[in-house]
Amino acid sequence: MVERALELSANDGCVVLVDEGSTANLRFAGNTLTTNGVARSSRLTVISVAGQGVGVVSRSAVRADQLPDVVAAADRAAREARPAEDARPLVEGGPAAPGWDDEVRPTDIGVFERFAPALGEAFSAAESGDRKLYGFAEHSLTSTFLGTSTGVRLRHDQPTGRLELNAKSGDLKRSAWTGVSTEDFADVDVAALGASLAQRLEWAKTRVDLPAGRYETLLPPSAVADLMIYLFWSSGARDALDGRSVFSGPGGGTRVGEQLATLPITLSSAPRAAGISCAPFVTAHASSRDSSVFDNGLPLGPTDWIRDGRLESLLQTRYSAELSGLPVTPGIDNLVMSGPAEGARSLEEMIASTRRGLLVTCLWYIRAVDPQTLLVTGLTRDGVYLVEHGEVVGEVNNFRFNESPVDLLGRVTEVGAAERTLPREWNDYFQRTVMPPVRVPDFNMSTVSQAS
């Protein structure tokens, strides 16, 4: 399909992307499987270039006889378009990537062969403990083919898995959540997850009401991931150059080179990071302020966004890099945060060393309040616990919080041991993260939330 579409285009240049996807899922409620199934999908994107004009047409489930019409529509849109400000020569290609002509192998329900029996045992354990488990397990495999009129022939096969698990007490008054990210479900320890949720429901038997205020707070890897993903998404160079973001320089330009954190915190991405690998080249289905269709096929490498607390890079296209004078650093589909290499403790060890503070399970409904400080607001959910003298003594009420992830970096007093985690708020869009738990001495719980 890629080769035929490239042949059909009559314009100056052409980029074709085909995404062949498959998913398998299990859904469960009240300790019972409710549904399971598999699905297939296919999406074709044709990006046609005429002079400096570009036309983009994307369609699902395109048949061979429909291909000429899709390409013709993209060619026509390019000829009618105004010059694109990000227009650049298409990336030059080389030899076809390994596996370019190999058959697409979809995922199937067999990916849960080991997981499903373990889930059944977790149901039995929950039932005997007067608990109910709810949630879903999903696995997808997407094969992306990228071809251009300049000879690029690239392919990437991306496996992605996630499990969300919610436990409720028999009377449905107490709730706890956990989630994991995985490539194939072979590494998911359902029994351990179930035991962790059971412990938290026990903690919640004691209720402590607290007022709004600033509290020493332990944020687990999942909550840290949600905050750092929002920071990452907000780090576009164009917005910074235009004075529209927290990364804008006070006198113009950007804050690249500025120290954001006192601790040696590093936030980075790498296409071949172990366990969270992603496409090692740009796949842009449309242009935006942070991506460009002209950059399709550009190689991606390890990139530090923040290094040892210092802002190192922003999301850049070739076009924005010319404006900023900074290196070309396109977005990458994973994110890793780490702190000091020595002495990083687990979340359990951090709890044991806490005199008095809050342990937050996860964050949700995160929304921007002020882009120029990256102030966001959101809610806690499914368990906020009071820690006193190294022990969890009970569950407290939920809060609305107001915090800036950037400002937070400068106030963090401890960074724990990083681990692969699943963000609660953003896992529909971004799942490949390795994050540590962190200690914040004065996390702003701005108001008490009535959510339960």
Beta strands, then each sheet from edge to edge (+ up, - down):
strand 1: 13-29
strand 2: 32-50
strand 3: 53-60
strand 4: 131-148
strand 5: 153-169
strand 6: 175-182
strand 7: 207-208
strand 8: 213-219
strand 9: 266-269
strand 10: 303-307
strand 11: 310-311
strand 12: 335-338
strand 13: 356-370
strand 14: 375-388
strand 15: 391-396
strand 16: 399-403
strand 17: 414-415
strand 18: 419-421
strand 19: 433-435
strand 20: 438-448
sheet 1: 3+ 2- 1+ 4- 5+ 6-
sheet 2: 7+ 15+ 14- 13+ 8+ 20- 16+
sheet 3: 7+ 15+ 14- 13+ 8+ 20- 17+
sheet 4: 11+ 10- 9+ 12- 19- 18+
end
